[in-house]
Amino acid sequence: MNSSKAQNTLALTKLNLRHDWLKIVLWILGLAGLMAVAAAKFGGIYGTQKAMNTIAETLRTPAMVSLLGPFTATKPYTTAMIYGSEMMVFMGLFAAMMNLYFAVHATRAQEDTGTSELLLAHAVGRQSPLLAAIAELAIINVAAGVIEALGLQAANMPGADAAGNWLFGLGLAAFGFMFGTFALLFSQVVSNARSATILSYSWLGILFVARMGTDIQDPDLTWWTIFGWIEKMELYTNNVWTPLALMLGMSVIVLAVTIALAASRDIGAGLITPRAGRARASRFLQGPLSLLARLERTSTWIWLIGMFLLGVSYGSIFGTVGDLAKANPTLSKLLGGAGTDAANKAIILAMANKLAIIFVVVATIPALLTILRLNNDEKKGYLELQHAAPISRLRLFASFAGHGLVVGSLSFLLALVGMVVAGASSATVTISAARYLRGFVGFWPALLVVCGIGALLVGLLPRLQSLVWILPIYGVISLYLGPLLDFPTWATRLTPYGWVNEVPVKAIQWAPVGWMTALACVLFVLGYLAYRRRDLTMN
């Protein structure tokens, strides 16, 4: 590469780090802290051979394999083996999400706001912004990997060794960096940050679902899913470094393609050119809601179809998960036909509860993205014409909040419907659709409350509105890993999701449904009142 094209890359890297330092610190401390705290707790939870044998059998069930990957360790088990099996896939998912954010933020998002154009007007090379983004990702991941490994060393977990601790930390760093390079690639393909984010998360979701399917059917095929490389490191048993080399190799290939594509496009443009719009606006574009729906139509369809397919992919394994006769023939004979059916039904419903948690948290994402877009569009000046027109703030606020709620609610519902449809055709027992959909009634008010908190921040504290993302992130951590880490009840109830009982295993508790729905309505009203009274947000 010509040196002039990379001019002042180091200065831009320093600028990016200075601008993002607080977010970087929070992400790294959050991931490393979670790993260290979990490692410290595992010694007490799984400190006896009996406890480890029990959890090992649980981890080998198809339901847990689909969520966490296969448990390949052999007896005698150690606490570190259990920890590595339970945490690796989960932490890899969060490491990938961190990198997707910073990759899009440092490239396409800066082009959207005009920051890249201002920088390139100075003595900055044509490829310097992209190279600075790559350098920033590398620094973030190396720092995160080292701190995570040191945290595991300090935890002194029974059965852990230095090789396993460093492989865990550096493996997460390589895995996250690899997905960061994917996001950089997608940022060259499309013409705005929102599309780049959607493509990046869609790719992450596709690879995760592919890993889940191959882990259940044929673990050898997991090598082809890319996401599955992280579980092939066999932590604290064989400590295989080959997957880490594969991740770095893939990163180099993707970066080479990304740099080549970046050199062939204009600033602010993507390789996929948006098609020209109509010469005259449709009569349906008469207000902010219809305009927003029009602008969001592509991402809306992606979310709705993607969530339905996510539900189908999980529902399709119900036949494997809920087949006790195949998983444990001896126990099935002891229970008899009726007992086996009852056990299969209980297993499937328990998994449906865990899936409902995942679905509602994921469905919260499009809802919050739309609600928070109100301030983001104001900052970019997109709403100036609407503010100049006779459109009330109530109508504008309600348009963004309403559209977000509709998309989030439909995404959640379609995920459950997809699970029901696929589960009905694959499960060995019959469970009514109404039983499964208890999950929607139970968890939907939690989605409303999280969105209401987001709306309140939009109106009251627009500069801090991103803090609302703490709720779904902590929600999935506390409810997904909470039972494995022995979280107390109060810790799981720090988010609205934790107040929902185990639907559809149990009957719906209508009291939490009622007060959370009422609380959500109050939050939206307070959010609007604050939005009506404050000044518009500007860059």
C-alpha positions as CSV (number, residue, x, y, z in Angstrom):
1,M,0.0,0.0,0.0
2,N,1.2,3.5,-0.8
3,S,2.5,5.2,2.3
4,S,0.5,8.4,1.5
5,K,-2.7,6.4,1.7
6,A,-1.9,5.4,5.3
7,Q,-0.7,8.9,6.4
8,N,-1.4,9.8,10.0
9,T,-3.0,6.4,10.8
10,L,-1.3,6.5,14.2
11,A,-2.8,9.9,15.0
12,L,-6.3,8.7,14.0
13,T,-5.9,5.6,16.1
14,K,-5.0,7.7,19.1
15,L,-8.0,10.0,18.4
16,N,-10.4,7.0,18.2
17,L,-9.1,5.6,21.5
18,R,-9.4,8.9,23.2
19,H,-12.9,9.3,21.9
20,D,-14.0,5.8,22.8
21,W,-12.0,5.2,26.0
22,L,-14.9,5.1,28.4
23,K,-16.9,2.7,26.3
24,I,-13.8,0.5,25.8
25,V,-13.2,0.4,29.6
26,L,-16.8,-0.4,30.4
27,W,-16.9,-3.2,27.8
28,I,-13.6,-4.8,28.9
29,L,-14.3,-4.5,32.6
30,G,-17.8,-5.9,32.0
31,L,-16.5,-9.0,30.1
32,A,-13.4,-9.6,32.2
33,G,-15.3,-9.0,35.5
34,L,-18.1,-11.4,34.5
35,M,-15.5,-14.1,33.7
36,A,-13.5,-13.5,36.9
37,V,-16.6,-13.5,39.2
38,A,-18.0,-16.6,37.5
39,A,-14.6,-18.4,37.9
40,A,-14.5,-17.5,41.6
41,K,-18.1,-18.8,42.1
42,F,-17.7,-22.0,40.2
43,G,-15.3,-23.3,42.9
44,G,-18.1,-23.1,45.5
45,I,-20.9,-24.3,43.2
46,Y,-19.1,-27.2,41.6
47,G,-16.5,-28.0,44.3
48,T,-17.4,-31.7,44.8
49,Q,-17.1,-34.5,42.3
50,K,-20.7,-35.3,42.9
51,A,-21.8,-31.8,41.8
52,M,-19.5,-31.9,38.8
53,N,-20.8,-35.3,37.7
54,T,-24.4,-34.0,38.0
55,I,-23.8,-30.9,35.9
56,A,-21.7,-32.9,33.4
57,E,-24.8,-35.0,32.7
58,T,-26.9,-31.9,32.3
59,L,-24.3,-30.4,29.9
60,R,-24.5,-33.4,27.7
61,T,-28.2,-33.1,27.1
62,P,-29.2,-31.9,23.6
63,A,-30.8,-28.8,25.0
64,M,-27.6,-27.6,26.7
65,V,-25.5,-28.7,23.7
66,S,-27.5,-26.5,21.5
67,L,-27.0,-23.5,23.8
68,L,-23.4,-24.0,25.0
69,G,-21.8,-26.5,22.7
70,P,-20.9,-30.1,23.4
71,F,-19.3,-31.2,26.6
72,T,-16.3,-33.4,25.6
73,A,-14.4,-33.6,28.9
74,T,-13.9,-37.0,30.5
75,K,-13.7,-38.1,34.1
76,P,-12.4,-37.2,36.5
77,Y,-13.9,-33.7,36.0
78,T,-12.6,-30.5,37.3
79,T,-14.2,-27.2,38.1
80,A,-12.3,-25.6,35.2
81,M,-13.6,-28.1,32.7
82,I,-17.2,-27.3,33.7
83,Y,-16.4,-23.5,33.6
84,G,-14.9,-23.7,30.1
85,S,-17.8,-25.7,28.7
86,E,-20.4,-23.3,30.2
87,M,-18.8,-20.0,29.5
88,M,-16.9,-20.2,26.2
89,V,-19.7,-19.9,23.6
90,F,-21.6,-17.4,25.8
91,M,-18.6,-15.1,26.3
92,G,-17.7,-15.5,22.6
93,L,-21.1,-14.1,21.7
94,F,-20.5,-11.0,23.8
95,A,-17.0,-10.6,22.5
96,A,-18.4,-10.6,19.0
97,M,-21.1,-8.1,19.8
98,M,-18.5,-5.7,21.3
99,N,-16.4,-5.8,18.2
100,L,-19.4,-5.4,15.9
101,Y,-20.2,-2.2,17.7
102,F,-16.7,-0.7,17.6
103,A,-16.1,-1.7,14.0
104,V,-19.2,-0.1,12.6
105,H,-18.8,2.9,14.9
106,A,-15.3,3.6,13.8
107,T,-16.0,3.4,10.1
108,R,-19.5,3.6,8.6
109,A,-21.0,5.6,11.5
110,Q,-18.3,8.3,11.1
111,E,-19.0,8.5,7.4
112,D,-22.7,9.0,8.1
113,T,-22.1,11.9,10.4
114,G,-19.6,13.5,8.1
115,T,-16.6,13.0,10.5
116,S,-14.6,11.0,8.0
117,E,-15.0,13.7,5.3
118,L,-13.7,16.4,7.7
119,L,-10.7,14.2,8.7
120,L,-9.8,13.5,5.0
121,A,-9.8,17.2,4.3
122,H,-6.6,17.4,6.3
123,A,-3.3,15.5,5.9
124,V,-4.9,12.1,6.3
125,G,-4.4,9.2,3.9
126,R,-7.3,7.8,2.0
127,Q,-7.2,4.5,3.8
128,S,-6.2,5.9,7.2
129,P,-9.7,5.9,8.8
130,L,-10.1,2.2,8.0
131,L,-6.6,1.3,9.1
132,A,-7.1,3.2,12.3
133,A,-10.3,1.3,13.0
134,I,-8.4,-2.0,12.4
135,A,-5.7,-0.8,14.9
136,E,-8.3,0.2,17.4
137,L,-10.0,-3.2,17.3
138,A,-6.6,-5.0,17.6
139,I,-5.7,-2.9,20.7
140,I,-9.2,-3.4,22.3
141,N,-9.1,-7.2,21.8
142,V,-5.5,-7.6,22.9
143,A,-6.2,-5.6,26.1
144,A,-9.4,-7.5,26.7
145,G,-7.7,-10.9,26.2
146,V,-4.8,-10.1,28.5
147,I,-7.1,-8.8,31.3
148,E,-9.5,-11.7,31.0
149,A,-6.6,-14.2,31.2
150,L,-5.1,-12.4,34.2
151,G,-8.5,-12.4,35.8
152,L,-8.7,-16.2,35.4
153,Q,-5.2,-16.5,36.8
154,A,-6.2,-14.5,39.9
155,A,-9.4,-16.5,40.4
156,N,-7.2,-19.6,40.9
157,M,-10.0,-21.9,39.8
158,P,-9.6,-25.6,40.7
159,G,-8.3,-27.6,37.7
160,A,-7.3,-24.5,35.8
161,D,-3.8,-24.1,34.4
162,A,-2.0,-21.1,32.8
163,A,-2.2,-22.5,29.3
164,G,-6.0,-22.9,29.6
165,N,-6.4,-19.4,31.1
166,W,-4.4,-17.7,28.4
167,L,-6.0,-19.7,25.6
168,F,-9.4,-18.7,27.0
169,G,-8.5,-15.0,27.0
170,L,-6.6,-14.9,23.8
171,G,-9.1,-17.1,22.1
172,L,-11.9,-14.7,23.0
173,A,-9.7,-11.8,21.7
174,A,-9.1,-13.6,18.3
175,F,-12.8,-14.6,18.0
176,G,-14.0,-11.1,18.7
177,F,-11.5,-9.5,16.4
178,M,-12.5,-11.9,13.6
179,F,-16.1,-10.8,13.9
180,G,-14.9,-7.2,14.0
181,T,-13.3,-7.7,10.6
182,F,-16.6,-9.1,9.3
183,A,-18.3,-5.9,10.4
184,L,-15.6,-3.8,8.7
185,L,-16.3,-5.7,5.5
186,F,-20.0,-5.2,5.7
187,S,-19.4,-1.5,6.3
188,Q,-17.8,-1.3,2.8
189,V,-20.7,-3.0,1.2
190,V,-23.6,-0.9,2.4
191,S,-24.1,2.8,2.5
192,N,-25.1,3.5,6.1
193,A,-24.3,2.4,9.6
194,R,-27.7,0.9,10.3
195,S,-27.5,-1.5,7.4
196,A,-23.9,-2.4,8.3
197,T,-25.1,-3.2,11.8
198,I,-28.0,-5.3,10.6
199,L,-25.8,-7.3,8.2
200,S,-23.2,-7.9,10.9
201,Y,-25.7,-9.2,13.5
202,S,-27.5,-11.2,10.8
203,W,-24.2,-12.9,9.9
204,L,-23.5,-13.5,13.6
205,G,-26.9,-15.0,14.1
206,I,-26.7,-17.3,11.0
207,L,-23.3,-18.7,12.2
208,F,-24.6,-19.2,15.7
209,V,-27.7,-21.1,14.5
210,A,-25.5,-23.2,12.1
211,R,-23.2,-24.0,15.1
212,M,-26.2,-25.0,17.1
213,G,-27.5,-27.4,14.4
214,T,-24.2,-29.1,13.7
215,D,-23.5,-29.5,17.5
216,I,-26.7,-31.4,17.8
217,Q,-26.5,-33.5,14.6
218,D,-22.8,-33.9,13.9
219,P,-20.1,-32.0,15.9
220,D,-17.5,-32.7,13.2
221,L,-19.4,-30.4,10.9
222,T,-19.1,-27.6,13.4
223,W,-15.6,-26.8,12.0
224,W,-17.4,-25.4,8.9
225,T,-19.6,-23.0,10.9
226,I,-16.8,-20.5,11.8
227,F,-18.6,-19.7,15.1
228,G,-17.9,-23.3,16.3
229,W,-14.1,-22.7,16.2
230,I,-14.3,-21.2,19.7
231,E,-15.7,-24.4,21.2
232,K,-13.0,-26.5,19.5
233,M,-10.2,-25.2,21.8
234,E,-11.1,-27.9,24.4
235,L,-10.3,-25.6,27.3
236,Y,-8.6,-27.1,30.4
237,T,-8.4,-30.5,28.7
238,N,-6.3,-30.6,25.6
239,N,-6.0,-26.8,25.2
240,V,-6.0,-26.8,21.4
241,W,-4.5,-23.6,19.8
242,T,-5.4,-24.5,16.2
243,P,-8.8,-22.7,16.3
244,L,-7.1,-19.5,17.4
245,A,-4.8,-19.7,14.4
246,L,-7.8,-20.3,12.2
247,M,-9.5,-17.2,13.6
248,L,-6.4,-15.0,12.9
249,G,-6.1,-16.5,9.4
250,M,-9.7,-15.7,8.6
251,S,-9.2,-12.2,10.0
252,V,-6.3,-11.6,7.7
253,I,-8.2,-12.8,4.6
254,V,-11.3,-10.7,5.5
255,L,-9.1,-7.6,6.1
256,A,-7.4,-8.0,2.8
257,V,-10.7,-8.1,1.0
258,T,-12.0,-5.1,3.1
259,I,-9.0,-2.9,2.3
260,A,-9.3,-3.7,-1.4
261,L,-13.1,-2.9,-1.4
262,A,-12.5,0.3,0.5
263,A,-10.1,1.5,-2.1
264,S,-12.7,1.1,-4.8
265,R,-15.5,3.1,-3.4
266,D,-16.3,6.8,-2.6
267,I,-16.6,8.2,0.9
268,G,-20.1,7.9,2.2
269,A,-21.1,5.4,-0.5
270,G,-21.3,1.6,-0.4
271,L,-20.7,-1.0,-3.0
272,I,-24.4,-1.7,-3.1
273,T,-25.9,1.5,-4.5
274,P,-29.4,2.3,-3.2
275,R,-31.9,2.4,-6.0
276,A,-33.5,5.7,-6.9
277,G,-36.7,6.7,-5.2
278,R,-40.0,7.7,-6.8
279,A,-40.3,11.1,-8.5
280,R,-43.3,11.8,-6.4
281,A,-44.0,10.7,-2.9
282,S,-46.8,8.2,-2.2
283,R,-49.9,9.6,-0.7
284,F,-49.3,7.2,2.2
285,L,-46.2,9.3,3.2
286,Q,-48.4,11.9,4.8
287,G,-46.9,11.8,8.3
288,P,-44.0,10.8,10.5
289,L,-45.2,7.3,11.2
290,S,-45.7,6.3,7.5
291,L,-42.3,7.9,6.6
292,L,-40.6,6.1,9.4
293,A,-42.2,2.8,8.4
294,R,-41.0,3.4,4.8
295,L,-37.5,4.1,5.9
296,E,-37.4,1.1,8.2
297,R,-39.1,-1.3,5.9
298,T,-36.0,-3.3,4.9
299,S,-34.7,-3.7,8.5
300,T,-38.2,-4.5,9.7
301,W,-38.6,-7.3,7.2
302,I,-35.1,-8.6,8.1
303,W,-36.0,-8.6,11.8
304,L,-39.4,-10.3,11.4
305,I,-38.2,-13.0,9.0
306,G,-34.9,-13.5,11.0
307,M,-36.8,-13.9,14.3
308,F,-39.2,-16.4,12.7
309,L,-36.3,-18.4,11.3
310,L,-34.6,-18.3,14.6
311,G,-37.6,-19.8,16.3
312,V,-37.9,-22.4,13.6
313,S,-34.2,-23.4,14.0
314,Y,-34.6,-23.9,17.7
315,G,-38.0,-25.6,17.5
316,S,-36.6,-28.1,14.9
317,I,-34.4,-29.6,17.6
318,F,-37.3,-30.3,20.0
319,G,-37.5,-33.9,18.6
320,T,-33.9,-34.5,19.7
321,V,-34.1,-32.6,23.0
322,G,-37.3,-34.2,24.1
323,D,-36.5,-37.8,23.2
324,L,-35.7,-39.4,26.5
325,A,-35.9,-42.9,25.0
326,K,-33.0,-42.1,22.8
327,A,-31.0,-40.1,25.3
328,N,-31.4,-42.5,28.2
329,P,-33.1,-45.8,27.2
330,T,-32.7,-47.3,30.7
331,L,-34.5,-44.5,32.4
332,S,-37.2,-44.5,29.7
333,K,-37.9,-48.2,30.4
334,L,-38.1,-47.5,34.2
335,L,-40.6,-44.6,33.7
336,G,-42.8,-46.4,31.1
337,G,-44.6,-44.9,28.2
338,A,-46.7,-42.3,30.1
339,G,-43.8,-41.4,32.4
340,T,-41.5,-40.9,29.4
341,D,-44.0,-38.7,27.6
342,A,-44.4,-36.6,30.7
343,A,-40.6,-36.3,31.1
344,N,-40.2,-35.3,27.4
345,K,-42.9,-32.7,27.8
346,A,-41.2,-31.2,30.9
347,I,-37.8,-31.1,29.1
348,I,-39.3,-29.3,26.0
349,L,-41.2,-26.8,28.1
350,A,-38.1,-26.0,30.2
351,M,-36.2,-25.4,27.0
352,A,-39.1,-23.3,25.6
353,N,-38.7,-21.1,28.8
354,K,-35.0,-20.5,28.1
355,L,-35.8,-19.8,24.4
356,A,-38.5,-17.3,25.4
357,I,-35.9,-15.4,27.4
358,I,-33.5,-15.3,24.4
359,F,-36.3,-14.3,22.0
360,V,-37.7,-11.4,24.2
361,V,-34.2,-10.0,24.7
362,V,-33.3,-10.2,21.0
363,A,-36.8,-8.7,20.1
364,T,-36.0,-5.8,22.4
365,I,-33.1,-4.7,20.1
366,P,-35.2,-3.5,17.1
367,A,-37.7,-1.8,19.4
368,L,-35.0,0.1,21.2
369,L,-33.1,0.9,18.0
370,T,-36.2,2.6,16.6
371,I,-37.1,4.5,19.8
372,L,-33.5,5.8,20.3
373,R,-33.5,6.8,16.6
374,L,-35.6,9.8,17.5
375,N,-32.6,11.6,19.1
376,N,-30.1,10.2,16.6
377,D,-32.1,11.5,13.6
378,E,-32.5,14.9,15.4
379,K,-28.7,15.2,15.8
380,K,-28.2,14.4,12.1
381,G,-30.7,17.0,11.1
382,Y,-33.0,14.5,9.5
383,L,-36.1,15.8,11.3
384,E,-35.7,19.5,10.6
385,L,-38.3,19.5,7.9
386,Q,-40.8,17.7,10.1
387,H,-40.2,20.1,13.0
388,A,-40.8,22.9,10.5
389,A,-44.1,21.4,9.5
390,P,-47.3,21.5,11.6
391,I,-46.4,18.2,13.3
392,S,-46.7,18.1,17.1
393,R,-44.1,16.6,19.3
394,L,-46.6,14.1,20.6
395,R,-47.2,12.8,17.1
396,L,-43.5,12.5,16.4
397,F,-42.7,10.8,19.7
398,A,-45.7,8.4,19.4
399,S,-44.6,7.5,15.8
400,F,-41.1,6.4,16.9
401,A,-42.3,4.7,20.1
402,G,-45.3,3.0,18.5
403,H,-43.3,1.7,15.5
404,G,-40.6,0.4,17.8
405,L,-43.1,-1.4,20.0
406,V,-44.9,-2.9,17.0
407,V,-41.7,-4.3,15.4
408,G,-40.4,-5.6,18.7
409,S,-43.6,-7.2,19.7
410,L,-44.1,-8.9,16.3
411,S,-40.5,-10.1,16.3
412,F,-41.0,-11.7,19.7
413,L,-44.3,-13.3,18.6
414,L,-43.0,-14.6,15.3
415,A,-40.0,-16.2,17.0
416,L,-42.4,-18.1,19.3
417,V,-44.6,-19.0,16.4
418,G,-41.7,-20.3,14.4
419,M,-40.7,-22.4,17.5
420,V,-44.2,-23.7,17.8
421,V,-44.5,-24.6,14.1
422,A,-41.2,-26.4,13.9
423,G,-41.6,-27.9,17.4
424,A,-44.9,-29.4,16.5
425,S,-43.5,-31.3,13.6
426,S,-40.3,-32.5,15.3
427,A,-41.3,-33.1,19.0
428,T,-42.2,-36.6,20.2
429,V,-45.0,-35.3,22.4
430,T,-47.9,-33.0,21.6
431,I,-48.0,-29.6,23.3
432,S,-50.6,-27.1,22.4
433,A,-49.7,-23.8,20.8
434,A,-51.5,-21.9,23.6
435,R,-49.2,-23.5,26.1
436,Y,-46.1,-22.3,24.2
437,L,-47.6,-18.8,23.8
438,R,-47.8,-18.4,27.5
439,G,-44.2,-17.2,27.0
440,F,-45.4,-14.2,24.9
441,V,-48.0,-13.1,27.5
442,G,-45.6,-13.5,30.3
443,F,-42.5,-11.8,28.9
444,W,-44.2,-9.2,26.6
445,P,-44.8,-6.7,29.6
446,A,-41.0,-6.9,30.4
447,L,-40.3,-5.8,26.8
448,L,-42.7,-2.9,27.3
449,V,-41.0,-1.8,30.5
450,V,-37.5,-1.8,28.9
451,C,-38.8,0.2,26.0
452,G,-40.5,2.5,28.4
453,I,-37.2,3.2,30.2
454,G,-35.6,3.8,26.8
455,A,-38.4,6.3,25.9
456,L,-37.9,8.0,29.3
457,L,-34.2,8.4,28.6
458,V,-34.9,9.8,25.1
459,G,-37.0,12.5,26.6
460,L,-35.2,13.2,29.9
461,L,-31.5,12.3,29.4
462,P,-30.9,12.1,25.7
463,R,-27.1,12.0,26.1
464,L,-27.4,9.0,28.4
465,Q,-30.0,7.1,26.3
466,S,-27.5,4.3,25.5
467,L,-27.5,3.2,29.1
468,V,-30.8,1.4,28.4
469,W,-28.8,-1.3,26.7
470,I,-27.6,-2.4,30.1
471,L,-31.0,-3.9,30.8
472,P,-31.2,-6.5,28.0
473,I,-27.5,-7.3,28.3
474,Y,-27.7,-8.0,32.1
475,G,-31.1,-9.6,31.6
476,V,-29.7,-12.3,29.4
477,I,-26.7,-12.8,31.6
478,S,-28.7,-13.1,34.8
479,L,-31.4,-15.4,33.4
480,Y,-29.2,-17.4,31.0
481,L,-26.3,-18.0,33.3
482,G,-27.9,-17.1,36.6
483,P,-29.1,-20.7,37.5
484,L,-25.6,-22.0,36.6
485,L,-23.9,-19.4,38.7
486,D,-26.4,-19.6,41.6
487,F,-27.6,-16.0,41.3
488,P,-29.8,-14.9,44.2
489,T,-33.4,-13.9,43.4
490,W,-32.8,-10.2,43.9
491,A,-30.0,-10.3,41.4
492,T,-32.2,-11.7,38.6
493,R,-34.9,-9.1,39.4
494,L,-32.7,-6.1,38.6
495,T,-34.2,-6.1,35.1
496,P,-37.9,-6.5,34.2
497,Y,-37.2,-9.9,32.6
498,G,-36.4,-11.3,36.0
499,W,-39.9,-10.7,37.3
500,V,-41.5,-13.2,34.9
501,N,-42.1,-16.7,36.3
502,E,-41.1,-19.8,34.4
503,V,-43.7,-19.7,31.6
504,P,-44.6,-21.8,29.7
505,V,-43.6,-24.4,32.3
506,K,-45.9,-22.8,34.8
507,A,-49.1,-20.8,34.5
508,I,-49.0,-17.1,33.8
509,Q,-48.8,-14.9,36.9
510,W,-51.1,-12.1,36.1
511,A,-50.0,-9.7,38.9
512,P,-46.6,-9.0,37.3
513,V,-48.2,-8.8,33.9
514,G,-50.6,-6.1,35.2
515,W,-48.2,-3.9,37.1
516,M,-45.4,-4.1,34.5
517,T,-47.9,-3.1,31.7
518,A,-49.1,-0.2,33.9
519,L,-45.5,0.8,34.7
520,A,-44.6,0.8,31.0
521,C,-47.5,3.1,30.2
522,V,-46.4,5.5,32.9
523,L,-42.8,5.5,31.6
524,F,-43.9,6.3,28.1
525,V,-46.1,9.2,29.3
526,L,-43.2,10.6,31.4
527,G,-40.9,10.2,28.5
528,Y,-43.2,12.2,26.2
529,L,-43.7,14.9,28.8
530,A,-39.9,15.3,29.2
531,Y,-39.5,15.3,25.4
532,R,-42.1,18.0,25.0
533,R,-40.4,20.3,27.5
534,R,-36.8,20.0,26.4
535,D,-34.9,21.6,23.5
536,L,-34.1,19.6,20.4
537,T,-30.9,17.7,20.3
538,M,-28.2,19.0,18.0
539,N,-24.7,18.0,17.0
